[in-house]
Amino acid sequence: MTVIGDGAWGTALALVLHDNNFRVTIWSHDATYAETVNHTHENSKFLPGVTLPESLTVSSDMAGAVSDSHLLVMAAPTQFVRSVSERLAPCYPKGVPVLSVAKGIERETLLRPSQIIREVVGRSAPLAVLSGPSHAEEVARKMPTSVSVASNNFQLAVLVQDAFTTSYFRPYTTNDVAGVELGGALKNVIGIASGILDGLGAGDNAKSALITRGLAEITRLGVALGARRSTFAGLSGIGDLITTCISPHGRNHRCGYEIGRGKTLQQFLDSTEQAIEGVWTCQSVRQLAARHDVEMPICEQVYQVLFNNKPPASAINDLMTRQTRQEED
């Protein structure tokens, strides 16, 4: 098994596979850092405090890492999935399934991660996606977690389900690939909004309203893009949204929190090496909403705060004073 990407999520999933007695290699773009992790047995940059088994190795050699693998887990951040897929394509072992676990939408093309992989690696590659309420820090510490695995190939979905099922990690299968990916991507924008509320001390009433109305926006756009409405009532929809909005682990929530406390977006980005998927997904969501004529007022206000320096308190006021309407709208 090969996990392509040495971030927190990729490392946590590598640990799950290792616990199921698979031989796992993590591919890193940074040869020096790969050597460091192999020496210290800790991903101190992205998953500090978690000891990695000696048999779990990190390599910067893409061809060597994937050559005899039975499953490739694409764990690069969404905005790097294309460039990493381009490195994978020349040495992709034909017929080996690819599991995409990124949560986002590519800025330039508005494609989901699985669509990028298909475009670059090839349409013949068996493909599945995994998403859901799953902070890497908790998964790595074997805390109970349930996720969704989606594929148009039922046998592949079950294969992935079996590979990742442990006493603490429980995948459910579905064939709604678009819904699972969109739920994982769009919730990050609402997660930023949730952090802003907490940074401002806006209270529990506001948080509950944000989660509820945020889910309505996610569902509207998801259905417009071909996903099933019911998927957003599941783990990769409301499940992931709740976790992102209430947990201090979430990097998108943390970004919003610091902005609510007075930092600019650039100041926060300069302070972290982690990818904040919701920031770039917010740009993509705005374009998709306009293209499909879907109203997304919360996401629009997050965009205004992030990219046009709108004061967060003004954004909340504009949301609260919009034209009244029925809740079903």
C-alpha positions in Angstrom: 0.0 0.0 0.0 1.2 3.5 -0.8 0.0 6.8 0.7 1.0 9.7 -1.6 1.4 12.7 0.6 3.1 13.1 4.0 0.5 15.4 5.7 -1.4 14.6 8.8 -4.3 12.9 7.1 -2.2 10.7 4.8 0.0 9.7 7.8 -3.1 8.8 9.9 -4.5 6.7 7.1 -1.2 5.0 6.7 -1.4 4.0 10.4 -4.9 2.6 9.9 -3.6 0.4 7.0 -0.5 -0.6 9.1 -2.8 -1.7 11.9 -4.5 -4.0 9.4 -1.1 -5.6 8.7 -0.4 -4.0 5.3 3.1 -3.0 4.4 2.8 0.8 3.9 5.0 3.4 2.3 4.3 7.1 2.5 5.6 9.2 -0.4 6.9 12.6 0.4 8.0 15.3 -2.0 10.8 16.3 0.3 13.7 13.9 0.4 15.3 15.5 3.4 12.1 15.4 5.5 11.5 11.8 4.5 14.9 10.9 5.9 14.1 12.8 9.1 10.8 11.0 9.6 12.4 7.6 9.0 15.0 8.5 11.6 12.8 9.9 14.3 9.6 7.8 13.6 7.5 10.9 14.0 5.9 13.3 11.5 6.7 16.3 13.7 5.7 18.9 11.1 2.1 17.6 10.5 1.3 15.0 13.1 3.5 15.8 16.2 3.4 13.5 19.2 2.4 10.3 17.3 5.0 7.6 17.2 5.2 5.9 13.8 6.1 2.1 13.6 9.6 1.4 12.3 8.1 -0.7 9.5 6.1 2.3 8.2 8.6 3.9 5.8 8.7 7.3 4.1 10.2 7.7 0.6 10.7 10.5 -1.9 11.1 8.1 -4.8 7.6 8.0 -6.5 8.4 5.1 -8.8 9.9 3.0 -6.0 7.0 3.8 -3.7 4.3 2.7 -6.0 6.0 -0.1 -8.0 4.6 -3.1 -6.1 1.6 -1.4 -4.4 -1.9 -2.8 -4.4 -3.6 0.5 -3.5 -2.6 4.1 -4.0 -4.0 6.6 -1.5 -3.8 10.1 -3.0 -3.5 12.3 0.1 -2.0 15.4 -1.4 -3.9 18.7 -0.7 -6.4 19.4 -3.5 -4.4 22.3 -5.0 -1.5 19.9 -5.4 -3.3 16.9 -6.6 -2.7 17.8 -10.2 1.1 18.3 -9.9 1.4 15.2 -7.8 -0.7 13.2 -10.2 1.6 14.3 -13.0 4.5 12.8 -11.1 2.6 9.6 -10.6 1.3 9.2 -14.1 4.6 8.0 -15.8 5.1 5.3 -13.2 1.5 4.4 -12.4 1.1 0.6 -12.1 -1.7 -0.1 -14.5 -4.9 -1.4 -12.9 -4.0 -0.5 -9.3 -6.9 1.3 -7.6 -6.4 4.9 -6.6 -8.2 6.2 -3.4 -8.6 10.0 -3.3 -8.9 11.4 0.2 -8.5 15.2 -0.5 -11.3 17.6 0.4 -11.5 20.5 -1.9 -12.1 21.9 -5.4 -9.3 22.9 -7.8 -9.3 26.7 -8.3 -8.4 26.9 -12.0 -10.7 24.1 -13.3 -13.4 23.7 -10.6 -12.7 20.0 -10.7 -13.0 17.6 -7.7 -9.9 15.7 -6.8 -11.1 12.4 -8.3 -11.8 14.2 -11.6 -8.2 15.6 -11.6 -6.8 12.2 -11.1 -8.9 10.7 -13.9 -7.8 13.5 -16.2 -4.1 13.1 -15.4 -3.5 9.5 -14.5 -6.1 8.1 -17.0 -9.7 7.1 -17.1 -8.8 3.4 -16.9 -7.5 3.8 -13.3 -10.0 2.2 -10.8 -11.0 5.1 -8.5 -12.7 5.6 -5.1 -12.9 8.4 -2.7 -13.0 8.6 1.1 -14.4 11.4 3.2 -16.2 12.1 6.4 -15.8 13.4 10.0 -12.2 12.4 10.6 -9.6 14.6 12.2 -6.2 13.1 11.6 -5.2 13.7 15.2 -8.0 11.5 16.5 -7.6 8.7 13.9 -3.9 8.5 14.7 -4.7 8.0 18.3 -7.3 5.2 17.5 -10.3 7.2 18.5 -13.6 5.9 17.1 -14.2 7.3 13.6 -16.7 6.5 10.8 -16.4 7.7 7.1 -17.9 7.2 3.7 -16.2 5.4 0.8 -17.6 6.1 -2.6 -17.0 4.5 -6.0 -18.9 3.7 -9.1 -17.3 0.2 -8.8 -19.1 -1.6 -6.0 -16.3 -4.2 -5.7 -13.7 -1.5 -5.3 -15.7 0.3 -2.6 -15.9 -2.9 -0.7 -12.2 -3.6 -1.2 -11.3 -0.2 0.3 -13.9 -0.7 3.1 -12.2 -4.0 4.0 -8.7 -2.5 3.9 -9.5 0.3 6.3 -12.0 -1.4 8.7 -10.5 -1.7 12.2 -11.9 -1.6 15.7 -11.7 2.2 15.7 -12.2 3.1 12.0 -15.5 2.2 10.3 -16.1 3.0 6.6 -19.6 2.8 5.0 -19.9 2.4 1.2 -21.9 4.4 -1.4 -21.8 5.0 -5.1 -22.4 8.8 -4.8 -18.8 9.9 -5.6 -19.8 13.5 -6.3 -21.8 13.8 -3.1 -19.1 12.5 -0.9 -16.4 14.7 -2.5 -18.6 17.8 -2.5 -19.6 17.3 1.1 -16.0 17.1 2.2 -15.0 20.1 0.2 -17.9 22.5 0.8 -18.0 22.0 4.6 -14.5 23.6 4.9 -16.0 27.0 3.8 -18.6 26.7 6.5 -15.9 25.6 8.9 -14.1 28.9 8.4 -17.4 30.7 9.1 -17.7 28.8 12.3 -14.3 29.7 13.4 -15.1 33.4 12.7 -18.1 33.1 14.9 -16.1 31.6 17.7 -13.4 34.3 17.3 -16.0 36.9 17.7 -17.7 35.2 20.6 -21.0 35.0 18.8 -22.5 32.2 20.9 -24.1 28.8 20.5 -27.3 30.1 18.9 -25.3 31.5 16.0 -23.3 28.3 15.6 -26.4 26.1 15.4 -27.9 28.4 12.8 -24.7 28.4 10.8 -24.5 24.6 10.7 -28.1 24.3 9.7 -28.2 27.0 7.0 -24.7 26.0 5.9 -25.9 22.5 5.2 -28.8 24.0 3.2 -26.3 25.8 1.0 -24.0 22.7 0.6 -27.0 20.6 -0.4 -28.3 23.1 -2.9 -25.0 23.3 -4.7 -24.3 19.6 -4.4 -27.7 18.7 -6.0 -27.1 21.2 -8.8 -23.8 19.4 -9.5 -25.3 16.0 -9.7 -25.0 14.7 -6.2 -27.8 13.0 -4.3 -29.6 15.1 -1.6 -29.6 12.2 0.8 -25.8 12.0 0.8 -25.6 15.4 2.6 -27.6 13.9 5.5 -24.9 11.3 6.0 -21.3 11.1 7.3 -19.7 13.0 4.4 -22.3 15.8 4.7 -23.8 16.8 8.0 -21.3 14.5 9.9 -18.2 16.1 8.5 -19.8 19.6 8.8 -20.5 19.2 12.5 -17.0 18.0 13.2 -15.4 20.9 11.2 -17.6 23.5 12.9 -17.2 22.4 16.6 -13.7 21.0 16.9 -10.6 23.0 17.8 -8.5 20.5 15.7 -9.8 21.7 12.4 -7.4 23.9 10.4 -10.3 25.7 8.6 -12.0 26.5 11.9 -8.7 27.7 13.3 -8.2 30.0 10.3 -11.6 31.5 10.8 -11.1 31.9 14.5 -7.9 33.9 14.0 -9.6 36.1 11.5 -12.5 36.6 13.9 -9.9 37.7 16.5 -8.5 40.3 14.1 -5.9 38.6 11.9 -5.9 39.0 8.1 -6.1 35.9 5.9 -2.5 36.5 4.8 -1.2 36.8 8.4 -2.8 33.5 9.2 -1.5 31.7 6.1 2.0 33.0 6.8 1.8 31.4 10.3 1.1 27.8 9.2 2.6 25.2 6.9 -0.7 23.3 6.6 -3.0 23.6 3.6 -6.2 25.5 4.5 -8.4 23.9 1.9 -11.5 26.0 2.7 -9.8 29.2 1.7 -9.2 28.1 -1.9 -12.5 26.1 -2.1 -14.3 29.3 -1.2 -13.1 30.8 -4.4 -14.2 27.8 -6.4 -17.6 27.6 -4.6 -18.3 31.2 -5.5 -17.7 30.5 -9.2 -19.7 27.3 -9.2 -22.6 28.9 -7.4 -22.7 31.7 -10.1 -22.4 29.2 -12.9 -25.3 27.1 -11.7 -27.4 30.0 -10.3 -27.3 28.7 -6.7 -27.7 31.1 -3.9 -25.1 30.7 -1.2 -25.1 33.7 1.1 -22.9 32.3 3.9 -20.2 31.3 1.4 -20.4 34.7 -0.3 -19.9 36.5 3.0 -16.9 34.2 3.9 -15.5 35.1 0.5 -15.9 38.8 1.2 -14.2 38.5 4.6 -11.3 36.4 3.2 -10.5 38.2 0.0 -12.1 41.7 0.2 -11.2 42.4 3.9 -14.8 42.8 4.9 -15.1 43.1 8.7 -16.6 39.8 10.0 -19.1 41.6 12.2 -20.4 43.4 9.1 -20.7 40.1 7.3 -22.8 38.6 10.1 -25.0 41.7 10.1 -25.6 41.4 6.4 -26.6 37.8 6.8 -29.0 38.5 9.7 -30.7 41.4 7.9 -31.3 39.7 4.5 -34.8 39.5 3.1 -36.9 37.2 5.3 -38.0 33.9 3.7 -39.4 30.4 4.4 -37.0 28.0 6.0 -37.3 25.5 3.1 -35.8 28.1 0.7 
